[in-house]
Amino acid sequence: MVLRAALILVLATGMLPSPYLLPVTGDDGERMNILLITADDLGLQLNCYGDNTVATPHLDALAQRSVRFETAYVAQASCSSSRSAMLTGTYPHTNGQYGLANAGVGFHVRPEIIQQSIPNVLKRHGYYTGVIGKLHVDPEQEFALDVHTKEGFGSRDVVRQVALAKDFWRESSDQPWFLMFNVFDPHVMGKRPPGQPAFPDVVKGIPADPIAPDDVTAWPWQDVDTPVTRKRIAGYYNCVQRVDAAVGRLLKSLDNSGQRERTLVIFLGDHGPPFSRGKTTCYEAGLRVPFLLDWPGLSDAHMSPKLVSAVDIAPTVFDAAGVETPAIVQGNSLRAVAQRHPTSTWRDTLVGEFHFHGASSFYPTRAITDGRYKLIYRLPGSIGNAIVSVDGDPSNREVAKLPSDHPAHPLYQKLREPPPLELFDLASDPHELVNLAGDSAAADIETRLKAALESWQESTDDPFRDAAFRNAVGRKFTK
């Protein structure tokens, strides 16, 4: 059996053709395949990122052969917006996917950008393209997909999903292929009867050994430790175990196909956990995700301190495929970073943003970090409301049960009435509990990060700099 070269991008990515670059091929001359894997709402809750609450052996094994990025941000901690950046290499403020697709938002502002997305470009260059599970970026019908198996959207049947991937690979015949494989865990359940848990502990026997509320403690970035919050957190970790099982089965199937050693693997979460101060915020628990890159024959497995973004996926894929990166792309190829090239230059700041999630939470925000210090800037004069609770997280109610002098109270007060500016020293305060904005001792840092953020906004032509534009968007999409 002739082996196809495979580029597994366990993240959303993109590629474009180039008349100047030759496609990367295997020894037999076949072009690389691309596999993109995402996990819904997965933050750093993995052994390979220092969290040992549950075992994640399959992802740990992937990390052992990958470049593991210590600090990786999604573009926005909201599903549709995050995935739009993965697929196009552009920030949501550029591509127009400001919030959730099911809130009526999409690429309608810049529909031409979809034509520069990974599946569309690769399809024009002879690739067989597909998505298993959620795409959740609109308009979906504009993406050039041979297969879109929506059966996986909201499904936690990881065995079934891997079977669908096997079918896709078989049906691709002799074509090179791009597959985006999306695991729904650890997202909360959708509409559910009263009393049903937010996260299903076990689905079709997975995980075999679920943990209980007594096995977990409060998230350190919430500091709300009650029986109710522990139950929800335990359910989340049981979903994480299913993510690990899904990736293990998928990569074993790839091994059995004979294509693993010719496959670039990128894995990440689409944003952090669906808990207050996580998903839908610009705090670390919202923007920061696991990001693994396994590029056989090229990458040097190690923990990288380089600051990387989901917008780097598309140019990385374009590079690996030997096609030209579209001018609209705002990220950078990870090739030199993966190789630890001594002369390569890289960004010294990393940016994330937020606009809104559903139709009642428009609160445009920008965040920038240099790896140690982080500035969060909430754009003035915006129409809408900040998000206090996401996906039914009860912690904003549970905090009322804590003593009046408990340190969690001011954290939740800031969620209700966010300050325009926050500054954190992530080295001494990784959970962003102490705001240094306005502190004279940190004035130089604040000034430097403000200037870097303004430079980034200018270089990416951020339209939300304009108050009239912000308010027009708010009026259009906010109920």
C-alpha positions as CSV (number, residue, x, y, z in Angstrom):
1,M,0.0,0.0,0.0
2,V,1.4,3.4,-1.0
3,L,1.5,5.7,1.9
4,R,0.2,9.2,1.6
5,A,2.1,11.9,3.5
6,A,0.0,13.2,6.3
7,L,0.0,16.5,8.0
8,I,-2.2,16.1,11.1
9,L,-3.0,19.4,12.4
10,V,-5.0,18.7,15.6
11,L,-6.1,22.3,15.4
12,A,-7.8,24.3,12.9
13,T,-5.4,25.3,10.1
14,G,-5.1,26.6,6.6
15,M,-3.0,26.4,3.4
16,L,-2.7,28.1,0.1
17,P,-1.1,27.1,-3.2
18,S,2.1,28.7,-4.4
19,P,3.8,28.9,-7.8
20,Y,7.1,29.4,-6.0
21,L,7.0,26.6,-3.5
22,L,7.1,22.9,-4.1
23,P,4.6,20.8,-2.1
24,V,6.2,18.9,0.8
25,T,6.1,15.2,-0.1
26,G,7.2,11.8,1.2
27,D,9.9,9.6,-0.3
28,D,7.4,8.2,-2.7
29,G,6.5,11.7,-3.9
30,E,3.0,11.8,-2.4
31,R,1.7,15.0,-0.9
32,M,1.1,15.6,2.8
33,N,-2.3,15.0,4.3
34,I,-3.6,17.3,7.1
35,L,-5.5,16.3,10.2
36,L,-6.8,19.0,12.5
37,I,-8.0,18.0,16.0
38,T,-9.8,20.3,18.4
39,A,-11.3,19.7,21.8
40,D,-14.3,21.9,22.8
41,D,-13.7,24.0,25.9
42,L,-10.4,22.3,26.8
43,G,-7.9,24.4,28.8
44,L,-4.7,23.2,30.4
45,Q,-6.3,20.3,32.3
46,L,-3.8,17.7,31.0
47,N,-0.9,15.9,32.7
48,C,1.5,17.2,30.1
49,Y,0.6,20.8,31.3
50,G,1.1,19.9,34.9
51,D,-2.5,19.0,35.9
52,N,-2.7,15.5,37.4
53,T,-6.3,15.4,38.4
54,V,-7.1,12.7,35.9
55,A,-4.8,10.6,33.7
56,T,-4.4,11.7,30.1
57,P,-1.9,9.1,28.8
58,H,-2.6,9.4,25.1
59,L,-2.2,13.1,25.0
60,D,0.9,12.8,27.2
61,A,2.3,10.4,24.6
62,L,1.6,12.8,21.8
63,A,3.2,15.6,23.9
64,Q,6.4,13.4,24.2
65,R,6.9,13.5,20.5
66,S,5.6,17.1,19.9
67,V,6.6,20.7,20.4
68,R,4.5,21.6,23.4
69,F,3.9,25.3,23.6
70,E,3.9,26.6,27.1
71,T,1.9,29.7,26.3
72,A,-0.6,29.5,23.4
73,Y,-3.7,31.6,23.0
74,V,-6.8,31.2,21.0
75,A,-7.9,34.4,19.2
76,Q,-11.2,34.6,21.2
77,A,-12.5,32.4,24.0
78,S,-15.8,31.7,22.2
79,C,-16.3,28.7,20.0
80,S,-17.2,30.1,16.6
81,S,-14.8,33.1,16.8
82,S,-11.9,30.8,17.9
83,R,-12.5,28.4,15.0
84,S,-12.8,31.1,12.5
85,A,-9.2,32.1,13.4
86,M,-7.9,28.6,13.2
87,L,-9.4,28.1,9.7
88,T,-8.3,31.4,8.2
89,G,-5.3,32.6,10.2
90,T,-7.1,35.9,10.8
91,Y,-8.5,37.4,14.0
92,P,-12.3,37.6,14.5
93,H,-12.1,41.4,14.2
94,T,-10.8,40.8,10.7
95,N,-12.9,37.9,9.5
96,G,-16.2,39.2,11.0
97,Q,-17.0,36.1,13.2
98,Y,-17.4,38.3,16.3
99,G,-19.5,35.8,18.2
100,L,-21.4,32.5,18.1
101,A,-22.7,31.3,14.7
102,N,-26.1,30.4,16.3
103,A,-26.4,34.0,17.5
104,G,-26.6,35.1,13.8
105,V,-23.0,36.1,13.4
106,G,-20.7,34.9,10.7
107,F,-18.3,35.9,7.9
108,H,-21.0,38.0,6.4
109,V,-18.9,41.0,7.0
110,R,-15.9,39.6,5.1
111,P,-17.3,36.6,3.1
112,E,-14.3,36.6,0.8
113,I,-12.0,35.4,3.6
114,I,-13.7,32.0,3.6
115,Q,-12.2,31.5,0.1
116,Q,-8.8,31.8,1.7
117,S,-9.5,29.3,4.4
118,I,-7.7,26.0,4.8
119,P,-10.4,23.7,3.2
120,N,-11.1,26.0,0.3
121,V,-7.5,26.6,-0.6
122,L,-6.6,22.9,-0.3
123,K,-9.7,21.8,-2.2
124,R,-8.5,24.0,-5.1
125,H,-5.2,22.1,-4.9
126,G,-6.6,18.6,-5.2
127,Y,-7.2,17.8,-1.6
128,Y,-10.1,15.7,-0.3
129,T,-11.6,17.8,2.5
130,G,-13.8,17.1,5.5
131,V,-15.0,18.0,8.9
132,I,-16.2,15.5,11.6
133,G,-18.2,17.1,14.3
134,K,-18.8,20.8,14.7
135,L,-17.7,23.4,12.2
136,H,-19.8,26.2,13.8
137,V,-18.5,29.0,11.6
138,D,-21.0,30.7,9.2
139,P,-21.9,30.5,6.5
140,E,-21.0,26.8,6.7
141,Q,-22.1,26.1,3.1
142,E,-19.3,28.3,1.8
143,F,-16.6,26.0,3.1
144,A,-15.3,23.6,0.4
145,L,-15.9,20.3,2.1
146,D,-16.3,16.9,0.4
147,V,-17.6,15.5,3.7
148,H,-19.2,17.3,6.7
149,T,-20.3,14.7,9.2
150,K,-22.6,16.7,11.5
151,E,-23.5,13.5,13.3
152,G,-20.5,14.3,15.6
153,F,-21.8,17.8,16.6
154,G,-22.7,17.5,20.2
155,S,-22.0,13.7,20.2
156,R,-19.7,12.3,22.8
157,D,-19.5,8.9,21.2
158,V,-15.8,9.0,20.5
159,V,-15.7,5.4,19.1
160,R,-18.2,6.4,16.5
161,Q,-16.3,9.5,15.6
162,V,-13.1,7.6,15.0
163,A,-14.9,5.2,12.8
164,L,-16.1,8.1,10.7
165,A,-12.5,9.2,10.4
166,K,-11.5,5.8,9.1
167,D,-14.3,6.0,6.6
168,F,-13.0,9.5,5.5
169,W,-9.5,8.3,5.0
170,R,-10.7,5.3,3.0
171,E,-12.9,7.4,0.8
172,S,-10.2,9.9,0.0
173,S,-8.7,7.2,-2.3
174,D,-5.4,8.4,-3.7
175,Q,-6.1,12.1,-3.0
176,P,-4.2,14.0,-0.3
177,W,-6.7,14.9,2.4
178,F,-7.5,17.5,5.0
179,L,-9.6,16.4,7.9
180,M,-10.8,18.6,10.9
181,F,-11.6,16.2,13.7
182,N,-13.6,17.9,16.5
183,V,-14.2,16.3,19.9
184,F,-17.3,17.8,21.6
185,D,-16.0,17.1,25.1
186,P,-15.5,18.8,27.5
187,H,-18.3,21.2,26.5
188,V,-21.4,21.3,28.7
189,M,-24.5,19.5,27.6
190,G,-27.1,21.5,25.7
191,K,-30.7,21.7,26.7
192,R,-31.2,19.2,29.6
193,P,-33.9,18.4,32.1
194,P,-33.7,20.2,35.5
195,G,-31.3,18.3,37.8
196,Q,-29.3,16.7,35.0
197,P,-25.6,17.4,35.4
198,A,-23.9,19.8,33.1
199,F,-21.3,17.2,32.1
200,P,-22.0,13.5,31.6
201,D,-19.6,11.5,33.7
202,V,-19.7,8.4,31.5
203,V,-20.7,7.9,27.9
204,K,-20.8,4.3,26.5
205,G,-18.3,3.1,29.2
206,I,-15.9,6.0,28.8
207,P,-14.2,6.8,31.1
208,A,-13.9,3.5,32.8
209,D,-12.9,5.1,36.1
210,P,-14.7,8.4,36.5
211,I,-13.7,10.7,39.4
212,A,-16.1,12.1,42.1
213,P,-16.5,15.6,43.5
214,D,-14.3,14.7,46.5
215,D,-11.4,14.1,44.1
216,V,-11.2,17.7,43.0
217,T,-10.8,21.1,44.5
218,A,-11.9,24.6,43.4
219,W,-10.4,26.2,40.3
220,P,-7.6,28.4,41.6
221,W,-8.7,31.2,39.3
222,Q,-12.2,31.1,40.9
223,D,-11.5,30.1,44.5
224,V,-15.2,29.1,45.1
225,D,-15.0,25.7,46.8
226,T,-18.5,24.3,47.5
227,P,-20.1,20.9,46.9
228,V,-22.0,22.3,43.9
229,T,-18.8,23.7,42.2
230,R,-16.8,20.5,42.9
231,K,-19.5,18.4,41.3
232,R,-19.4,20.5,38.2
233,I,-15.6,20.5,38.1
234,A,-15.5,16.7,38.5
235,G,-17.8,16.2,35.6
236,Y,-15.6,18.4,33.5
237,Y,-12.6,16.3,34.2
238,N,-14.5,13.1,33.3
239,C,-15.1,14.7,29.9
240,V,-11.4,15.4,29.7
241,Q,-10.8,11.7,30.0
242,R,-13.0,11.1,27.0
243,V,-11.0,13.6,25.0
244,D,-7.9,11.6,25.8
245,A,-9.6,8.4,24.8
246,A,-10.7,9.9,21.5
247,V,-7.2,11.1,20.6
248,G,-5.7,7.8,21.5
249,R,-8.1,5.9,19.3
250,L,-7.7,8.3,16.5
251,L,-3.9,8.2,16.5
252,K,-3.9,4.4,16.8
253,S,-6.1,4.3,13.7
254,L,-3.6,6.6,11.9
255,D,-0.7,4.3,13.1
256,N,-2.6,1.3,11.6
257,S,-3.0,3.1,8.3
258,G,0.7,3.4,8.0
259,Q,0.7,7.2,7.8
260,R,1.6,8.3,11.3
261,E,5.3,9.0,10.6
262,R,4.4,11.2,7.7
263,T,1.8,13.2,9.6
264,L,2.1,16.6,11.2
265,V,-0.1,16.6,14.3
266,I,-1.3,19.8,16.0
267,F,-3.7,19.5,18.9
268,L,-5.4,22.2,20.9
269,G,-8.5,23.3,22.8
270,D,-10.8,25.8,21.1
271,H,-10.7,27.9,24.4
272,G,-10.7,27.4,28.1
273,P,-13.3,25.7,30.4
274,P,-16.9,26.9,30.5
275,F,-16.7,28.4,34.0
276,S,-16.8,32.0,35.1
277,R,-13.4,33.8,34.6
278,G,-12.7,31.2,31.9
279,K,-14.6,30.8,28.6
280,T,-15.8,34.2,27.2
281,T,-13.1,36.2,29.0
282,C,-9.7,37.4,28.3
283,Y,-8.2,35.9,31.4
284,E,-5.7,33.1,31.1
285,A,-8.3,30.4,31.9
286,G,-10.2,31.6,28.8
287,L,-7.6,32.3,26.2
288,R,-4.8,29.9,27.1
289,V,-5.0,26.4,25.7
290,P,-2.8,23.3,25.2
291,F,-1.1,23.4,21.8
292,L,0.9,20.4,20.6
293,L,2.7,20.2,17.2
294,D,4.2,16.9,16.0
295,W,5.9,17.4,12.6
296,P,7.8,14.1,12.0
297,G,11.2,14.7,10.4
298,L,11.2,18.4,11.1
299,S,10.1,19.3,14.7
300,D,12.3,18.9,17.7
301,A,10.2,17.6,20.6
302,H,10.5,20.0,23.5
303,M,8.6,22.5,25.7
304,S,8.8,25.8,23.8
305,P,8.6,29.2,25.6
306,K,7.6,30.8,22.3
307,L,4.3,32.7,22.3
308,V,2.0,31.1,19.8
309,S,-1.6,31.8,18.6
310,A,-4.3,29.9,16.9
311,V,-3.8,32.2,13.9
312,D,-0.4,30.5,13.4
313,I,-2.1,27.3,12.4
314,A,-3.1,28.3,8.8
315,P,0.3,29.6,7.8
316,T,1.9,26.5,9.3
317,V,-0.2,24.3,7.2
318,F,0.3,26.4,4.1
319,D,4.1,26.1,4.7
320,A,4.0,22.4,5.2
321,A,1.9,21.9,2.0
322,G,4.3,24.1,0.0
323,V,1.7,26.6,-1.0
324,E,1.6,30.3,-0.8
325,T,0.1,31.9,2.3
326,P,-2.7,34.4,1.5
327,A,-1.9,38.0,2.2
328,I,-4.9,38.3,4.5
329,V,-3.3,35.8,7.0
330,Q,-2.2,37.5,10.3
331,G,-0.3,34.6,11.9
332,N,3.1,33.0,11.2
333,S,4.4,29.6,10.3
334,L,5.7,27.5,13.2
335,R,8.3,25.7,11.1
336,A,11.4,27.6,12.5
337,V,10.0,27.5,16.0
338,A,9.3,23.8,15.8
339,Q,12.9,23.2,14.6
340,R,14.4,25.5,17.3
341,H,16.1,27.4,14.5
342,P,18.8,29.5,16.3
343,T,18.5,32.5,13.9
344,S,14.7,32.6,13.7
345,T,12.9,35.6,15.1
346,W,9.5,35.4,16.7
347,R,6.9,37.7,18.3
348,D,7.5,39.1,21.7
349,T,3.9,39.7,22.6
350,L,0.7,37.7,22.2
351,V,-2.8,39.0,21.8
352,G,-6.3,37.8,22.3
353,E,-9.7,39.5,22.1
354,F,-13.4,39.2,22.9
355,H,-16.5,40.7,21.3
356,F,-19.5,38.7,22.4
357,H,-20.6,35.1,22.8
358,G,-24.4,35.0,22.6
359,A,-26.7,37.9,21.7
360,S,-26.6,39.6,25.1
361,S,-22.9,39.9,26.0
362,F,-21.3,42.4,23.7
363,Y,-18.3,43.7,25.6
364,P,-15.3,44.2,23.3
365,T,-12.0,43.6,25.0
366,R,-8.3,43.2,24.1
367,A,-5.5,41.4,26.0
368,I,-1.8,41.4,25.4
369,T,1.0,39.5,27.2
370,D,4.8,39.4,26.9
371,G,4.8,36.1,28.7
372,R,5.2,37.5,32.1
373,Y,3.0,40.7,32.3
374,K,-0.5,40.9,30.9
375,L,-2.7,43.8,30.1
376,I,-6.5,43.5,29.6
377,Y,-8.2,46.6,28.0
378,R,-11.9,46.9,27.7
379,L,-12.8,49.3,24.9
380,P,-14.8,52.3,26.1
381,G,-18.3,53.3,25.2
382,S,-19.5,49.8,24.3
383,I,-23.1,48.7,24.2
384,G,-23.8,45.5,26.1
385,N,-23.0,43.7,29.3
386,A,-20.1,41.7,30.6
387,I,-20.6,38.0,31.2
388,V,-20.8,36.9,34.9
389,S,-21.8,33.3,34.3
390,V,-21.2,31.1,31.2
391,D,-23.0,27.9,30.3
392,G,-24.8,27.7,33.5
393,D,-21.8,27.9,35.8
394,P,-23.2,28.4,39.3
395,S,-20.1,29.8,40.9
396,N,-21.4,33.4,40.8
397,R,-24.3,32.2,43.0
398,E,-22.2,29.9,45.1
399,V,-19.8,32.7,46.0
400,A,-22.6,34.3,48.1
401,K,-22.3,31.3,50.5
402,L,-18.7,32.2,51.3
403,P,-17.7,34.5,54.2
404,S,-18.0,38.2,53.4
405,D,-14.2,38.7,53.6
406,H,-13.5,35.8,51.2
407,P,-11.1,36.8,48.4
408,A,-13.5,35.4,45.7
409,H,-16.0,38.2,46.3
410,P,-14.0,41.0,44.6
411,L,-13.2,38.7,41.7
412,Y,-16.9,38.2,40.9
413,Q,-17.6,41.9,41.6
414,K,-15.1,42.7,38.8
415,L,-17.0,40.3,36.5
416,R,-20.2,42.3,37.1
417,E,-18.5,45.6,36.8
418,P,-15.2,45.1,34.9
419,P,-12.6,47.8,35.2
420,P,-11.4,49.4,32.0
421,L,-7.9,48.2,32.5
422,E,-6.2,45.3,34.3
423,L,-2.5,44.5,34.6
424,F,-1.1,41.3,36.1
425,D,2.3,39.8,36.8
426,L,1.7,36.2,35.7
427,A,4.9,35.1,37.3
428,S,3.8,35.9,40.8
429,D,0.0,35.9,40.1
430,P,-0.8,33.3,37.5
431,H,-4.5,33.3,38.3
432,E,-4.8,37.1,37.8
433,L,-6.1,38.0,41.2
434,V,-4.2,41.2,41.9
435,N,-4.8,44.1,39.5
436,L,-1.6,46.3,39.1
437,A,-3.1,48.8,36.7
438,G,-2.5,52.3,38.0
439,D,0.2,51.2,40.4
440,S,3.1,53.6,40.0
441,A,5.6,50.7,40.5
442,A,4.2,49.1,37.3
443,A,3.7,52.3,35.3
444,D,6.5,51.5,32.8
445,I,5.1,48.0,32.2
446,E,1.6,49.4,31.7
447,T,2.8,52.0,29.2
448,R,4.9,49.5,27.3
449,L,2.0,47.0,26.9
450,K,-0.5,49.7,26.0
451,A,1.9,50.8,23.2
452,A,2.4,47.2,22.0
453,L,-1.4,46.7,22.0
454,E,-2.0,49.9,20.0
455,S,0.6,48.8,17.5
456,W,-1.0,45.4,17.1
457,Q,-4.5,47.0,16.6
458,E,-3.0,49.3,13.9
459,S,-1.1,46.5,12.1
460,T,-4.2,44.3,12.0
461,D,-6.5,47.3,11.1
462,D,-8.8,46.6,14.1
463,P,-12.1,48.3,13.3
464,F,-13.2,48.3,17.0
465,R,-10.8,51.1,17.7
466,D,-13.6,53.3,16.4
467,A,-16.4,54.0,18.9
468,A,-19.1,54.5,16.2
469,F,-18.2,51.1,14.7
470,R,-18.3,49.4,18.2
471,N,-21.7,50.8,18.9
472,A,-23.1,49.9,15.5
473,V,-22.0,46.3,16.0
474,G,-23.5,46.3,19.5
475,R,-26.8,47.6,18.3
476,K,-26.9,45.0,15.5
477,F,-26.1,41.9,17.5
478,T,-27.1,42.7,21.1
479,K,-30.6,42.0,22.3
